[in-house]
Structures are given as C-alpha cells and as structure tokens.
Amino acid sequence: MIAEFMAVFCHTRMLAGLSQRQRCTEEYRLMARSVIHHVLEGWKHQTDGTGTIDDLLLEPVLPL
C-alpha cells in the first residue's frame, strides 16, 4: 500500500508545473475527483468507516 502511495506521489508532484503549460480543465477535474475518491475509499477502510475527507485535507502538507 505504501509503495502505491509513493507511486502516486511521484507521478502527481509534477502536476503543478504541467498545469501551467497545458489547459484541460474538465478532464483535470474528472481525473482529480477519481483519484480523490480512491484515496478516500482507502482512508475509510483504514479508519473502519469513520474517516472523512477533512481528516486528509486539514493538516499542513509535509514536504517529502
């Protein structure tokens, strides 16, 4: 599971730079929602169904 998260991290850290050069707003929104949905689904399993999206978004992001 952690290896999968590392792969997601490695692939998504370039999105900010790529987004400055390419515009595909609707596709971006759809894909981002799909990724967030999968992450939240996993988080709910980790927390026996009690986890929320706020648990994942409210803390500051740590640099890796």
PDB file of N, CA, C and O in Angstrom, chain B, residues numbered from 101:
ATOM      1  N   MET B 101       0.818  -1.176   0.000  1.00  0.00           N
ATOM      2  CA  MET B 101       0.000   0.000   0.000  1.00  0.00           C
ATOM      3  C   MET B 101       0.874   1.256   0.000  1.00  0.00           C
ATOM      4  O   MET B 101       0.599   2.199  -0.743  1.00  0.00           O
ATOM      5  N   ILE B 102       1.908   1.276   0.815  1.00  0.00           N
ATOM      6  CA  ILE B 102       2.770   2.461   0.870  1.00  0.00           C
ATOM      7  C   ILE B 102       3.505   2.646  -0.457  1.00  0.00           C
ATOM      8  O   ILE B 102       3.725   3.779  -0.884  1.00  0.00           O
ATOM      9  N   ALA B 103       3.881   1.562  -1.106  1.00  0.00           N
ATOM     10  CA  ALA B 103       4.539   1.660  -2.413  1.00  0.00           C
ATOM     11  C   ALA B 103       3.600   2.297  -3.438  1.00  0.00           C
ATOM     12  O   ALA B 103       4.040   3.090  -4.271  1.00  0.00           O
ATOM     13  N   GLU B 104       2.332   1.962  -3.383  1.00  0.00           N
ATOM     14  CA  GLU B 104       1.347   2.571  -4.286  1.00  0.00           C
ATOM     15  C   GLU B 104       1.228   4.067  -4.020  1.00  0.00           C
ATOM     16  O   GLU B 104       1.160   4.867  -4.954  1.00  0.00           O
ATOM     17  N   PHE B 105       1.203   4.443  -2.737  1.00  0.00           N
ATOM     18  CA  PHE B 105       1.143   5.863  -2.392  1.00  0.00           C
ATOM     19  C   PHE B 105       2.381   6.602  -2.887  1.00  0.00           C
ATOM     20  O   PHE B 105       2.281   7.730  -3.369  1.00  0.00           O
ATOM     21  N   MET B 106       3.528   5.980  -2.771  1.00  0.00           N
ATOM     22  CA  MET B 106       4.763   6.616  -3.259  1.00  0.00           C
ATOM     23  C   MET B 106       4.694   6.814  -4.770  1.00  0.00           C
ATOM     24  O   MET B 106       5.147   7.837  -5.284  1.00  0.00           O
ATOM     25  N   ALA B 107       4.137   5.852  -5.474  1.00  0.00           N
ATOM     26  CA  ALA B 107       3.982   5.990  -6.926  1.00  0.00           C
ATOM     27  C   ALA B 107       3.039   7.142  -7.256  1.00  0.00           C
ATOM     28  O   ALA B 107       3.310   7.928  -8.164  1.00  0.00           O
ATOM     29  N   VAL B 108       1.939   7.242  -6.527  1.00  0.00           N
ATOM     30  CA  VAL B 108       1.009   8.360  -6.740  1.00  0.00           C
ATOM     31  C   VAL B 108       1.714   9.678  -6.471  1.00  0.00           C
ATOM     32  O   VAL B 108       1.596  10.619  -7.256  1.00  0.00           O
ATOM     33  N   PHE B 109       2.437   9.750  -5.384  1.00  0.00           N
ATOM     34  CA  PHE B 109       3.170  10.966  -5.039  1.00  0.00           C
ATOM     35  C   PHE B 109       4.162  11.348  -6.135  1.00  0.00           C
ATOM     36  O   PHE B 109       4.218  12.501  -6.561  1.00  0.00           O
ATOM     37  N   CYS B 110       4.932  10.378  -6.581  1.00  0.00           N
ATOM     38  CA  CYS B 110       5.944  10.654  -7.614  1.00  0.00           C
ATOM     39  C   CYS B 110       5.313  11.136  -8.913  1.00  0.00           C
ATOM     40  O   CYS B 110       5.872  11.995  -9.594  1.00  0.00           O
ATOM     41  N   HIS B 111       4.170  10.596  -9.254  1.00  0.00           N
ATOM     42  CA  HIS B 111       3.520  10.992 -10.504  1.00  0.00           C
ATOM     43  C   HIS B 111       2.768  12.315 -10.387  1.00  0.00           C
ATOM     44  O   HIS B 111       2.682  13.062 -11.362  1.00  0.00           O
ATOM     45  N   THR B 112       2.225  12.614  -9.213  1.00  0.00           N
ATOM     46  CA  THR B 112       1.412  13.820  -9.084  1.00  0.00           C
ATOM     47  C   THR B 112       2.205  15.064  -8.729  1.00  0.00           C
ATOM     48  O   THR B 112       1.694  16.172  -8.894  1.00  0.00           O
ATOM     49  N   ARG B 113       3.414  14.929  -8.255  1.00  0.00           N
ATOM     50  CA  ARG B 113       4.171  16.130  -7.869  1.00  0.00           C
ATOM     51  C   ARG B 113       4.502  17.011  -9.065  1.00  0.00           C
ATOM     52  O   ARG B 113       4.864  18.173  -8.883  1.00  0.00           O
ATOM     53  N   MET B 114       4.389  16.498 -10.264  1.00  0.00           N
ATOM     54  CA  MET B 114       4.666  17.290 -11.461  1.00  0.00           C
ATOM     55  C   MET B 114       3.435  18.013 -11.991  1.00  0.00           C
ATOM     56  O   MET B 114       3.541  18.792 -12.938  1.00  0.00           O
ATOM     57  N   LEU B 115       2.275  17.772 -11.401  1.00  0.00           N
ATOM     58  CA  LEU B 115       1.038  18.338 -11.930  1.00  0.00           C
ATOM     59  C   LEU B 115       1.019  19.867 -11.915  1.00  0.00           C
ATOM     60  O   LEU B 115       0.502  20.480 -12.849  1.00  0.00           O
ATOM     61  N   ALA B 116       1.560  20.481 -10.894  1.00  0.00           N
ATOM     62  CA  ALA B 116       1.546  21.948 -10.833  1.00  0.00           C
ATOM     63  C   ALA B 116       2.285  22.556 -12.020  1.00  0.00           C
ATOM     64  O   ALA B 116       1.787  23.485 -12.655  1.00  0.00           O
ATOM     65  N   GLY B 117       3.457  22.039 -12.315  1.00  0.00           N
ATOM     66  CA  GLY B 117       4.220  22.547 -13.459  1.00  0.00           C
ATOM     67  C   GLY B 117       3.554  22.257 -14.789  1.00  0.00           C
ATOM     68  O   GLY B 117       3.495  23.124 -15.661  1.00  0.00           O
ATOM     69  N   LEU B 118       3.054  21.048 -14.947  1.00  0.00           N
ATOM     70  CA  LEU B 118       2.372  20.680 -16.191  1.00  0.00           C
ATOM     71  C   LEU B 118       1.109  21.507 -16.396  1.00  0.00           C
ATOM     72  O   LEU B 118       0.760  21.847 -17.526  1.00  0.00           O
ATOM     73  N   SER B 119       0.427  21.826 -15.304  1.00  0.00           N
ATOM     74  CA  SER B 119      -0.811  22.594 -15.405  1.00  0.00           C
ATOM     75  C   SER B 119      -0.565  24.024 -15.869  1.00  0.00           C
ATOM     76  O   SER B 119      -1.484  24.675 -16.368  1.00  0.00           O
ATOM     77  N   GLN B 120       0.631  24.512 -15.717  1.00  0.00           N
ATOM     78  CA  GLN B 120       0.956  25.852 -16.201  1.00  0.00           C
ATOM     79  C   GLN B 120       1.111  25.877 -17.715  1.00  0.00           C
ATOM     80  O   GLN B 120       0.936  26.916 -18.351  1.00  0.00           O
ATOM     81  N   ARG B 121       1.443  24.721 -18.286  1.00  0.00           N
ATOM     82  CA  ARG B 121       1.694  24.653 -19.731  1.00  0.00           C
ATOM     83  C   ARG B 121       0.525  24.100 -20.531  1.00  0.00           C
ATOM     84  O   ARG B 121       0.396  24.384 -21.721  1.00  0.00           O
ATOM     85  N   GLN B 122      -0.316  23.322 -19.895  1.00  0.00           N
ATOM     86  CA  GLN B 122      -1.424  22.677 -20.604  1.00  0.00           C
ATOM     87  C   GLN B 122      -2.744  23.015 -19.922  1.00  0.00           C
ATOM     88  O   GLN B 122      -2.828  23.048 -18.695  1.00  0.00           O
ATOM     89  N   ARG B 123      -3.769  23.265 -20.725  1.00  0.00           N
ATOM     90  CA  ARG B 123      -5.103  23.543 -20.192  1.00  0.00           C
ATOM     91  C   ARG B 123      -6.062  22.437 -20.628  1.00  0.00           C
ATOM     92  O   ARG B 123      -6.293  22.235 -21.820  1.00  0.00           O
ATOM     93  N   CYS B 124      -6.610  21.734 -19.656  1.00  0.00           N
ATOM     94  CA  CYS B 124      -7.656  20.739 -19.902  1.00  0.00           C
ATOM     95  C   CYS B 124      -8.480  20.645 -18.618  1.00  0.00           C
ATOM     96  O   CYS B 124      -8.498  19.621 -17.936  1.00  0.00           O
ATOM     97  N   THR B 125      -9.156  21.744 -18.318  1.00  0.00           N
ATOM     98  CA  THR B 125      -9.823  21.927 -17.039  1.00  0.00           C
ATOM     99  C   THR B 125     -10.811  20.819 -16.696  1.00  0.00           C
ATOM    100  O   THR B 125     -10.760  20.269 -15.596  1.00  0.00           O
ATOM    101  N   GLU B 126     -11.694  20.489 -17.605  1.00  0.00           N
ATOM    102  CA  GLU B 126     -12.719  19.495 -17.282  1.00  0.00           C
ATOM    103  C   GLU B 126     -12.115  18.106 -17.083  1.00  0.00           C
ATOM    104  O   GLU B 126     -12.502  17.385 -16.163  1.00  0.00           O
ATOM    105  N   GLU B 127     -11.174  17.733 -17.936  1.00  0.00           N
ATOM    106  CA  GLU B 127     -10.509  16.436 -17.782  1.00  0.00           C
ATOM    107  C   GLU B 127      -9.731  16.377 -16.471  1.00  0.00           C
ATOM    108  O   GLU B 127      -9.721  15.350 -15.792  1.00  0.00           O
ATOM    109  N   TYR B 128      -9.084  17.478 -16.123  1.00  0.00           N
ATOM    110  CA  TYR B 128      -8.331  17.555 -14.869  1.00  0.00           C
ATOM    111  C   TYR B 128      -9.282  17.319 -13.693  1.00  0.00           C
ATOM    112  O   TYR B 128      -8.996  16.518 -12.803  1.00  0.00           O
ATOM    113  N   ARG B 129     -10.415  18.027 -13.701  1.00  0.00           N
ATOM    114  CA  ARG B 129     -11.382  17.893 -12.612  1.00  0.00           C
ATOM    115  C   ARG B 129     -11.878  16.448 -12.490  1.00  0.00           C
ATOM    116  O   ARG B 129     -11.953  15.915 -11.383  1.00  0.00           O
ATOM    117  N   LEU B 130     -12.214  15.818 -13.603  1.00  0.00           N
ATOM    118  CA  LEU B 130     -12.720  14.442 -13.572  1.00  0.00           C
ATOM    119  C   LEU B 130     -11.680  13.469 -13.031  1.00  0.00           C
ATOM    120  O   LEU B 130     -11.996  12.610 -12.208  1.00  0.00           O
ATOM    121  N   MET B 131     -10.450  13.604 -13.492  1.00  0.00           N
ATOM    122  CA  MET B 131      -9.397  12.700 -13.032  1.00  0.00           C
ATOM    123  C   MET B 131      -9.054  12.951 -11.563  1.00  0.00           C
ATOM    124  O   MET B 131      -8.845  12.008 -10.800  1.00  0.00           O
ATOM    125  N   ALA B 132      -8.998  14.215 -11.175  1.00  0.00           N
ATOM    126  CA  ALA B 132      -8.703  14.536  -9.775  1.00  0.00           C
ATOM    127  C   ALA B 132      -9.778  13.967  -8.853  1.00  0.00           C
ATOM    128  O   ALA B 132      -9.467  13.415  -7.798  1.00  0.00           O
ATOM    129  N   ARG B 133     -11.024  14.100  -9.248  1.00  0.00           N
ATOM    130  CA  ARG B 133     -12.106  13.547  -8.434  1.00  0.00           C
ATOM    131  C   ARG B 133     -11.992  12.033  -8.319  1.00  0.00           C
ATOM    132  O   ARG B 133     -12.254  11.472  -7.256  1.00  0.00           O
ATOM    133  N   SER B 134     -11.608  11.374  -9.395  1.00  0.00           N
ATOM    134  CA  SER B 134     -11.453   9.917  -9.356  1.00  0.00           C
ATOM    135  C   SER B 134     -10.329   9.507  -8.414  1.00  0.00           C
ATOM    136  O   SER B 134     -10.484   8.570  -7.630  1.00  0.00           O
ATOM    137  N   VAL B 135      -9.213  10.195  -8.487  1.00  0.00           N
ATOM    138  CA  VAL B 135      -8.084   9.890  -7.601  1.00  0.00           C
ATOM    139  C   VAL B 135      -8.480  10.137  -6.146  1.00  0.00           C
ATOM    140  O   VAL B 135      -8.217   9.307  -5.275  1.00  0.00           O
ATOM    141  N   ILE B 136      -9.111  11.277  -5.889  1.00  0.00           N
ATOM    142  CA  ILE B 136      -9.534  11.601  -4.523  1.00  0.00           C
ATOM    143  C   ILE B 136     -10.536  10.576  -4.011  1.00  0.00           C
ATOM    144  O   ILE B 136     -10.489  10.194  -2.841  1.00  0.00           O
ATOM    145  N   HIS B 137     -11.436  10.133  -4.868  1.00  0.00           N
ATOM    146  CA  HIS B 137     -12.412   9.114  -4.475  1.00  0.00           C
ATOM    147  C   HIS B 137     -11.706   7.831  -4.023  1.00  0.00           C
ATOM    148  O   HIS B 137     -12.066   7.254  -2.996  1.00  0.00           O
ATOM    149  N   HIS B 138     -10.714   7.389  -4.779  1.00  0.00           N
ATOM    150  CA  HIS B 138      -9.988   6.169  -4.416  1.00  0.00           C
ATOM    151  C   HIS B 138      -9.224   6.338  -3.114  1.00  0.00           C
ATOM    152  O   HIS B 138      -9.215   5.437  -2.275  1.00  0.00           O
ATOM    153  N   VAL B 139      -8.589   7.478  -2.943  1.00  0.00           N
ATOM    154  CA  VAL B 139      -7.848   7.739  -1.697  1.00  0.00           C
ATOM    155  C   VAL B 139      -8.810   7.754  -0.511  1.00  0.00           C
ATOM    156  O   VAL B 139      -8.519   7.164   0.529  1.00  0.00           O
ATOM    157  N   LEU B 140      -9.946   8.419  -0.661  1.00  0.00           N
ATOM    158  CA  LEU B 140     -10.919   8.478   0.429  1.00  0.00           C
ATOM    159  C   LEU B 140     -11.502   7.105   0.738  1.00  0.00           C
ATOM    160  O   LEU B 140     -11.725   6.771   1.902  1.00  0.00           O
ATOM    161  N   GLU B 141     -11.745   6.320  -0.288  1.00  0.00           N
ATOM    162  CA  GLU B 141     -12.259   4.963  -0.074  1.00  0.00           C
ATOM    163  C   GLU B 141     -11.268   4.145   0.763  1.00  0.00           C
ATOM    164  O   GLU B 141     -11.664   3.436   1.689  1.00  0.00           O
ATOM    165  N   GLY B 142      -9.984   4.250   0.428  1.00  0.00           N
ATOM    166  CA  GLY B 142      -8.965   3.562   1.215  1.00  0.00           C
ATOM    167  C   GLY B 142      -8.892   4.078   2.645  1.00  0.00           C
ATOM    168  O   GLY B 142      -8.730   3.304   3.589  1.00  0.00           O
ATOM    169  N   TRP B 143      -9.013   5.401   2.797  1.00  0.00           N
ATOM    170  CA  TRP B 143      -8.967   6.002   4.130  1.00  0.00           C
ATOM    171  C   TRP B 143     -10.130   5.497   4.997  1.00  0.00           C
ATOM    172  O   TRP B 143      -9.962   5.241   6.190  1.00  0.00           O
ATOM    173  N   LYS B 144     -11.286   5.361   4.390  1.00  0.00           N
ATOM    174  CA  LYS B 144     -12.438   4.847   5.136  1.00  0.00           C
ATOM    175  C   LYS B 144     -12.183   3.427   5.617  1.00  0.00           C
ATOM    176  O   LYS B 144     -12.577   3.068   6.726  1.00  0.00           O
ATOM    177  N   HIS B 145     -11.526   2.616   4.791  1.00  0.00           N
ATOM    178  CA  HIS B 145     -11.177   1.253   5.216  1.00  0.00           C
ATOM    179  C   HIS B 145     -10.151   1.296   6.353  1.00  0.00           C
ATOM    180  O   HIS B 145     -10.228   0.496   7.286  1.00  0.00           O
ATOM    181  N   GLN B 146      -9.202   2.215   6.282  1.00  0.00           N
ATOM    182  CA  GLN B 146      -8.184   2.330   7.323  1.00  0.00           C
ATOM    183  C   GLN B 146      -8.781   2.751   8.664  1.00  0.00           C
ATOM    184  O   GLN B 146      -8.246   2.408   9.719  1.00  0.00           O
ATOM    185  N   THR B 147      -9.890   3.492   8.625  1.00  0.00           N
ATOM    186  CA  THR B 147     -10.474   4.039   9.849  1.00  0.00           C
ATOM    187  C   THR B 147     -11.802   3.373  10.217  1.00  0.00           C
ATOM    188  O   THR B 147     -12.600   3.945  10.959  1.00  0.00           O
ATOM    189  N   ASP B 148     -12.033   2.184   9.707  1.00  0.00           N
ATOM    190  CA  ASP B 148     -13.279   1.446   9.974  1.00  0.00           C
ATOM    191  C   ASP B 148     -14.518   2.276   9.658  1.00  0.00           C
ATOM    192  O   ASP B 148     -15.518   2.216  10.373  1.00  0.00           O
ATOM    193  N   GLY B 149     -14.438   3.059   8.569  1.00  0.00           N
ATOM    194  CA  GLY B 149     -15.581   3.818   8.104  1.00  0.00           C
ATOM    195  C   GLY B 149     -15.789   5.176   8.754  1.00  0.00           C
ATOM    196  O   GLY B 149     -16.741   5.880   8.417  1.00  0.00           O
ATOM    197  N   THR B 150     -14.914   5.556   9.680  1.00  0.00           N
ATOM    198  CA  THR B 150     -15.117   6.819  10.385  1.00  0.00           C
ATOM    199  C   THR B 150     -14.333   7.978   9.771  1.00  0.00           C
ATOM    200  O   THR B 150     -14.582   9.134  10.113  1.00  0.00           O
ATOM    201  N   GLY B 151     -13.399   7.692   8.881  1.00  0.00           N
ATOM    202  CA  GLY B 151     -12.569   8.746   8.296  1.00  0.00           C
ATOM    203  C   GLY B 151     -13.331   9.588   7.296  1.00  0.00           C
ATOM    204  O   GLY B 151     -14.228   9.105   6.606  1.00  0.00           O
ATOM    205  N   THR B 152     -12.961  10.860   7.230  1.00  0.00           N
ATOM    206  CA  THR B 152     -13.589  11.786   6.289  1.00  0.00           C
ATOM    207  C   THR B 152     -12.516  12.468   5.450  1.00  0.00           C
ATOM    208  O   THR B 152     -11.325  12.375   5.746  1.00  0.00           O
ATOM    209  N   ILE B 153     -12.947  13.143   4.415  1.00  0.00           N
ATOM    210  CA  ILE B 153     -12.019  13.885   3.562  1.00  0.00           C
ATOM    211  C   ILE B 153     -11.315  14.980   4.361  1.00  0.00           C
ATOM    212  O   ILE B 153     -10.164  15.310   4.078  1.00  0.00           O
ATOM    213  N   ASP B 154     -11.999  15.545   5.355  1.00  0.00           N
ATOM    214  CA  ASP B 154     -11.385  16.587   6.182  1.00  0.00           C
ATOM    215  C   ASP B 154     -10.158  16.066   6.932  1.00  0.00           C
ATOM    216  O   ASP B 154      -9.198  16.807   7.145  1.00  0.00           O
ATOM    217  N   ASP B 155     -10.190  14.799   7.330  1.00  0.00           N
ATOM    218  CA  ASP B 155      -9.033  14.203   8.008  1.00  0.00           C
ATOM    219  C   ASP B 155      -7.779  14.278   7.130  1.00  0.00           C
ATOM    220  O   ASP B 155      -6.664  14.415   7.632  1.00  0.00           O
ATOM    221  N   LEU B 156      -7.976  14.187   5.842  1.00  0.00           N
ATOM    222  CA  LEU B 156      -6.861  14.142   4.907  1.00  0.00           C
ATOM    223  C   LEU B 156      -6.435  15.517   4.420  1.00  0.00           C
ATOM    224  O   LEU B 156      -5.312  15.675   3.941  1.00  0.00           O
ATOM    225  N   LEU B 157      -7.304  16.515   4.530  1.00  0.00           N
ATOM    226  CA  LEU B 157      -7.027  17.815   3.927  1.00  0.00           C
ATOM    227  C   LEU B 157      -6.682  18.925   4.903  1.00  0.00           C
ATOM    228  O   LEU B 157      -6.059  19.907   4.497  1.00  0.00           O
ATOM    229  N   LEU B 158      -7.048  18.820   6.147  1.00  0.00           N
ATOM    230  CA  LEU B 158      -6.912  19.945   7.064  1.00  0.00           C
ATOM    231  C   LEU B 158      -5.513  20.144   7.644  1.00  0.00           C
ATOM    232  O   LEU B 158      -5.167  21.265   8.018  1.00  0.00           O
ATOM    233  N   GLU B 159      -4.725  19.123   7.728  1.00  0.00           N
ATOM    234  CA  GLU B 159      -3.364  19.247   8.253  1.00  0.00           C
ATOM    235  C   GLU B 159      -2.439  19.818   7.187  1.00  0.00           C
ATOM    236  O   GLU B 159      -2.677  19.616   5.996  1.00  0.00           O
ATOM    237  N   PRO B 160      -1.393  20.526   7.589  1.00  0.00           N
ATOM    238  CA  PRO B 160      -0.444  21.013   6.581  1.00  0.00           C
ATOM    239  C   PRO B 160       0.273  19.856   5.885  1.00  0.00           C
ATOM    240  O   PRO B 160       0.499  18.804   6.482  1.00  0.00           O
ATOM    241  N   VAL B 161       0.618  20.061   4.648  1.00  0.00           N
ATOM    242  CA  VAL B 161       1.314  19.041   3.860  1.00  0.00           C
ATOM    243  C   VAL B 161       2.790  19.069   4.230  1.00  0.00           C
ATOM    244  O   VAL B 161       3.413  20.131   4.260  1.00  0.00           O
ATOM    245  N   LEU B 162       3.335  17.909   4.509  1.00  0.00           N
ATOM    246  CA  LEU B 162       4.762  17.804   4.826  1.00  0.00           C
ATOM    247  C   LEU B 162       5.550  17.609   3.547  1.00  0.00           C
ATOM    248  O   LEU B 162       5.165  16.799   2.705  1.00  0.00           O
ATOM    249  N   PRO B 163       6.641  18.331   3.383  1.00  0.00           N
ATOM    250  CA  PRO B 163       7.467  18.129   2.182  1.00  0.00           C
ATOM    251  C   PRO B 163       8.161  16.784   2.242  1.00  0.00           C
ATOM    252  O   PRO B 163       8.654  16.376   3.293  1.00  0.00           O
ATOM    253  N   LEU B 164       8.196  16.097   1.109  1.00  0.00           N
ATOM    254  CA  LEU B 164       8.899  14.793   1.025  1.00  0.00           C
ATOM    255  C   LEU B 164      10.076  14.903   0.096  1.00  0.00           C
ATOM    256  O   LEU B 164      10.793  13.924  -0.110  1.00  0.00           O
TER     257      LEU B 164
END
